[in-house]
Amino acid sequence: MGRPLGRTGPDTGARVTGAADDPAGTVASAMSALTELPIGRDRWMRRRRVHVPVPTSEFTGFRFPPEVIVLAVRWYLRFVLSYRDVEELLAERGLEVDYVTIYRWVQRFTPLFADAARPCRHRPGDRWFVDET
């Protein structure tokens, strides 16, 4: 017989040899037996593939592209504008967005923008300059 490809012993319950030594095709059935792990005397557990979650964007599922949402929220937060003012500014640029939608964007994305901007802030008391006294 050829050299074993997998583990052998009482815990696996099967011995796998090279394909050249096994013309009947039982190597495939032995490989499938290796995917099963014994739990007890009569119970078997199949290994499951671990699915790594794919990181998704916070903007998935929205009708408008992320650039429009970021622009509207930044205008609202940076300048003293109402939701209707932001709605008019977007309408001047050809985007029809309701002011309630802008309100929902602001409520949802303001904490994300604040967390993203936090590392860029300067510590108070870092440096002070006196221009005139």
WODA-V260873 format. One record per residue. OMEGA is omega in whole degrees, -180 to 180 (NA if undefined). NEAR is the number of other ideal C-beta (glycine too) atoms within 8 Angstrom. Layout:
OMEGA/NEAR + OMEGA/NEAR
This chain:
179/3 + -179/7 + -178/5 + 178/9 + -177/6 + 177/11 + 174/7 + 178/7 + -177/5 + -177/4 + -180/6 + 177/11 + -179/6 + 175/9 + -177/8 + 178/10 + -179/11 + -177/9 + -179/5 + -179/5 + -172/7 + -178/10 + -177/3 + 178/4 + 180/7 + 176/7 + 180/11 + 179/7 + 177/8 + 177/12 + 177/10 + 177/8 + 179/10 + 179/11 + 178/7 + -180/10 + 179/7 + 176/9 + 180/6 + -179/5 + -173/3 + -176/3 + 178/7 + 179/7 + 177/8 + 174/7 + 177/7 + 176/4 + 179/4 + 179/4 + 178/4 + -179/4 + 179/4 + 179/4 + -179/4 + 179/5 + 176/6 + -176/6 + -179/8 + 179/6 + 179/3 + -177/7 + -176/2 + 179/7 + -178/6 + -180/8 + -180/6 + -179/11 + -180/13 + -180/9 + -179/9 + -179/14 + 179/14 + 177/9 + -179/11 + -176/12 + -174/8 + -177/5 + 179/5 + -178/2 + 172/9 + 178/6 + 178/12 + 176/7 + 177/8 + 176/14 + 179/12 + 178/8 + 177/10 + 178/14 + 176/10 + 179/6 + 174/6 + 179/4 + 180/8 + -179/5 + 179/12 + -178/7 + 177/11 + 176/7 + 178/8 + 177/16 + -180/9 + 176/8 + -179/11 + -180/13 + -176/7 + -170/7 + 179/12 + 177/10 + 179/6 + 179/9 + 179/11 + 178/8 + 179/7 + -178/6 + -175/8 + 180/7 + -178/4 + -177/4 + 176/6 + 177/4 + 175/5 + -179/4 + -179/4 + 176/5 + 178/3 + 178/4 + 178/4 + 180/5 + -180/3 + 178/3 + NA/2
